[in-house]
Amino acid sequence: MKFPMIHPDAHHHASASHASHDLPPLDPRVPDVDPMDAWATRTLGYRLVGPLNRRKVSVIVVGTGLAGAGAAAALGELGYHVDVFTFHDAPRRAHSVAAQGGINAARGRAVDNDSLDRFVKDTIKGGDFRAREAEVCRLALESTRVIDHLTAIGAPFAREYGGSLATRSFGGVQVSRTYYTRGQTGQQLQVAASQALLRQVAAGTVTLHTRHEMLDLIVDDGRAQGIVTRNLVTGEVRAHTAHAVILATGGYGSVYFHSTLARNSNATAAWRAHRRGALLASPSFVQFHPTALPVDSPTQSKCTLMSESLRNDGRIWVPLAPGDARAPGAIPEAERDYYLERRYPAYGNLCPRDIASRATRAEIDGGRGVGPLRNSVYLDFADALGRLGRAKIFERYGNLFEMYSDATGEDPAALPMRIAPAAHFTMGGLWSDFDLQTSIPGLFVGGEAGSGYHGANRLGANSLLSACVDGWFTLPFSVPHYLAGLVGKPVLDVASDASVSAIRAVRSRTDRLVAAGGTRRPVDVHRELGEALQAGCGVTRSASGLVSTIETVRELRESYWQEVRATGSGDHLNAELEQAGRVADFLELAELMCVDALDRTESCGAHFRVESQTSEGEAQRDDDAWRFVSAWESVGGGGWRRHVEPLEFRRVGLETRDYR
Ligand SMILES: Cc1cc2nc3c(=O)[nH]c(=O)nc-3n(C[C@H](O)[C@H](O)[C@H](O)COP(=O)(O)OP(=O)(O)OC[C@H]3O[C@@H](n4cnc5c(N)ncnc54)[C@H](O)[C@@H]3O)c2cc1C
């Protein structure tokens, strides 16, 4: 099935795009060796900081998810002086806790012909050849020790009867490499990582600042040297300085309002760093997860995720006839379309998320959606229940079935689940080199806030992995290399001009939001923004749709500063003010997402431009024109300049992605 093209080529000149072709290409500083050897070569070349000097250098880590908690705990344990910040009330409440399905590792223990090379191939292909190959190799290589490390710090991975760690399959692969703790993998890993972090807090190497929101980055002498935070309880705005700053602040999928993310996930930290000069890569690369709860009412606040692991046993289908309103049990087999199994027989229900979401969107748009609003499809366990029995299925997915029942009042063992695509994971994020250092020296990034591993589409269970690899096995090597040059140098004064002017900027922004005194709640503007993005920069995108979405976003942003209502003041706990600031940042980010999507005229992975599709409705990549990462620089007057990081593939030959 092809997706309709809406006014092809309309306005493609789009004044919004500021792509510039005369800038030098970005250098990711990957050693010029076989990509599988690049990480070992790079780490061997890193300078070290001697144990006695480590307490003389300090690092700020923002975020206590798997990436931030790992980095802070590891650097603390090594003896560095670490300050770690989270807007949550405890480190373990970071959003990593929401992950259900699992974490990949290329250990090949299932004896199903898995290997490091196959992991790399699956991940590069899964990302539609828009990821950095050497970074994917690092992910594969370090994955093997991540599982041992997490086990050592207390993660209770599921085990087979004989005691060995159990695995299952996730989308986009044909092997079994996903380690899990029932349907609570993120929660268990987050508990283990938080405990490791708190151990360092107790040891005095790490100072923990909860309920502190980073609202700006302090850059002085061309280096990131601190952050400005607002204490969310007292309203105090102050500067914190250090020799280096790590942002591990998560993804920005919540810009779409309805997403699988927690309501308080936001883009502010990364966006503020971008405004201070950090390049933002591929902001339009957003993954829509095919198995979330559909939007059943306009006041619904989020789309709870039903884990991809369910696709190991659940079968996705729609009625063959558009508008068929019969109950699912009354629709005979012959009148059902198991469209993923039909279109992608080799991978079936386990085809990658971008492909499954697009196919599902096509079924819904074609009138075959089910449920009261006809905006969902069935995920059916009847076959698996018949084959394996209720006890086995509940052992595998019991808590996910309960979660579904709690949210919908329906029993998935009796009636198929109803699911639909929802914004989920952002492959885009701050651009960084191979050391995870952004374009601002001294500013590092880890986890979903970064951008290197997943290209244009992330494979399921690769994100807990990338957050853990960054936190435990990359930043603790690469940050000291940078710090080695700063031993003996004083930390920036919190009363320096740079600190004071950053504090002033935060205060004046907060004051402006409070003073606006309008009538629109930030949540209402956020919902409107999300709806515009879903329609114009969602599962599919067109030139004309993007141009008009940019207009909508600009209008929303312009009126926002007059119309917003953030009641109360900035001097105390004020949840509406927090939200108002985050929505203001979303309103800027949303424009850049559309600019990036409009600029990239090819389709690749989750970025599907209707003008660039095959006769069968699959993504049509254009490697001659677009085999690079777009990294956007914020320039004065609210515009952007595009930088380019060319992509080379030495171990995995370019090929058309095909899951049939
Ligand atoms: C519902 C759901 C299920 C998922 N399931 C899986 C799965 O099964 N497998 C998988 O691999 N991936 C999964 N993912 C993706 C994965 O969970 C995330 O990509 C990953 O956990 C992100 O970790 P992180 O450390 O980068 O950030 P997070 O865990 O999001 O942590 C961000 C941290 O930054 C802090 N923070 C953010 N902004 C600020 C600020 N301005 N000031 C101070 N602190 C700030 C937050 O308080 C938090 O501590 C899932 C995602 C969702 C939403």
The ligand as a Tripos MOL2 file, in Angstrom:
@<TRIPOS>MOLECULE
LIG
   53    58     1     0     0
SMALL
NO_CHARGES

@<TRIPOS>ATOM
      1 C1          7.4770    3.1070   28.2290 C.3       1 LIG1
      2 C2          8.8760    2.8720   27.7490 C.ar      1 LIG1
      3 C3          9.3760    1.5810   27.6560 C.ar      1 LIG1
      4 C4         10.6720    1.3540   27.1990 C.ar      1 LIG1
      5 N1         11.1550    0.0680   27.1290 N.ar      1 LIG1
      6 C5         12.4240   -0.1490   26.7280 C.ar      1 LIG1
      7 C6         12.9750   -1.4710   26.6910 C.ar      1 LIG1
      8 O1         12.3090   -2.4340   27.0530 O.2       1 LIG1
      9 N2         14.2550   -1.6250   26.2730 N.ar      1 LIG1
     10 C7         15.0320   -0.5690   25.8800 C.ar      1 LIG1
     11 O2         16.1840   -0.7660   25.5090 O.2       1 LIG1
     12 N3         14.5480    0.7020   25.9290 N.ar      1 LIG1
     13 C8         13.2690    0.9290   26.3430 C.ar      1 LIG1
     14 N4         12.7830    2.2070   26.3850 N.ar      1 LIG1
     15 C9         13.6990    3.3320   26.1420 C.3       1 LIG1
     16 C10        14.6010    3.5150   27.3560 C.3       1 LIG1
     17 O3         13.8670    3.2770   28.5280 O.3       1 LIG1
     18 C11        15.1820    4.9210   27.4270 C.3       1 LIG1
     19 O4         15.6780    5.3190   26.1910 O.3       1 LIG1
     20 C12        16.3230    4.9780   28.4380 C.3       1 LIG1
     21 O5         15.9090    4.4110   29.6600 O.3       1 LIG1
     22 C13        16.7910    6.4030   28.6400 C.3       1 LIG1
     23 O6         17.7120    6.4300   29.6980 O.3       1 LIG1
     24 P1         18.4930    7.7730   30.0100 P.3       1 LIG1
     25 O7         19.4100    7.4560   31.1320 O.co2     1 LIG1
     26 O8         19.0710    8.3150   28.7740 O.co2     1 LIG1
     27 O9         17.3780    8.8250   30.4720 O.3       1 LIG1
     28 P2         16.1960    8.7720   31.5400 P.3       1 LIG1
     29 O10        16.0580    7.4620   32.2130 O.co2     1 LIG1
     30 O11        15.0080    9.3500   30.8310 O.co2     1 LIG1
     31 O12        16.6610    9.7760   32.6520 O.3       1 LIG1
     32 C14        16.6940   11.1570   32.4580 C.3       1 LIG1
     33 C15        17.1730   11.7980   33.7470 C.3       1 LIG1
     34 O13        17.4470   13.1650   33.4980 O.3       1 LIG1
     35 C16        16.8380   13.9680   34.4790 C.3       1 LIG1
     36 N5         16.5720   15.2550   33.8430 N.ar      1 LIG1
     37 C17        16.0700   15.5180   32.6220 C.ar      1 LIG1
     38 N6         16.0530   16.8280   32.3870 N.ar      1 LIG1
     39 C18        16.5750   17.4200   33.4720 C.ar      1 LIG1
     40 C19        16.8260   18.7680   33.8380 C.ar      1 LIG1
     41 N7         16.5450   19.7740   33.0170 N.pl3     1 LIG1
     42 N8         17.3490   19.0110   35.0640 N.ar      1 LIG1
     43 C20        17.6340   17.9980   35.9190 C.ar      1 LIG1
     44 N9         17.4210   16.6970   35.6220 N.ar      1 LIG1
     45 C21        16.9010   16.4240   34.4080 C.ar      1 LIG1
     46 C22        15.6020   13.2080   34.9150 C.3       1 LIG1
     47 O14        15.1920   13.6220   36.1910 O.3       1 LIG1
     48 C23        16.1690   11.7770   34.8980 C.3       1 LIG1
     49 O15        16.8630   11.5540   36.0980 O.3       1 LIG1
     50 C24        11.4730    2.4470   26.8230 C.ar      1 LIG1
     51 C25        10.9790    3.7460   26.9120 C.ar      1 LIG1
     52 C26         9.6900    3.9610   27.3560 C.ar      1 LIG1
     53 C27         9.1580    5.3660   27.4020 C.3       1 LIG1
@<TRIPOS>BOND
     1     1     2 1
     2     2     3 ar
     3     2    52 ar
     4     3     4 ar
     5     4     5 ar
     6     4    50 ar
     7     5     6 ar
     8     6     7 ar
     9     6    13 1
    10     7     8 2
    11     7     9 ar
    12     9    10 ar
    13    10    11 2
    14    10    12 ar
    15    12    13 ar
    16    13    14 ar
    17    14    15 1
    18    14    50 ar
    19    15    16 1
    20    16    17 1
    21    16    18 1
    22    18    19 1
    23    18    20 1
    24    20    21 1
    25    20    22 1
    26    22    23 1
    27    23    24 1
    28    24    25 2
    29    24    26 1
    30    24    27 1
    31    27    28 1
    32    28    29 2
    33    28    30 1
    34    28    31 1
    35    31    32 1
    36    32    33 1
    37    33    34 1
    38    33    48 1
    39    34    35 1
    40    35    36 1
    41    35    46 1
    42    36    37 ar
    43    36    45 ar
    44    37    38 ar
    45    38    39 ar
    46    39    40 ar
    47    39    45 ar
    48    40    41 1
    49    40    42 ar
    50    42    43 ar
    51    43    44 ar
    52    44    45 ar
    53    46    47 1
    54    46    48 1
    55    48    49 1
    56    50    51 ar
    57    51    52 ar
    58    52    53 1
@<TRIPOS>SUBSTRUCTURE
     1 LIG1         1 GROUP 0 **** ****
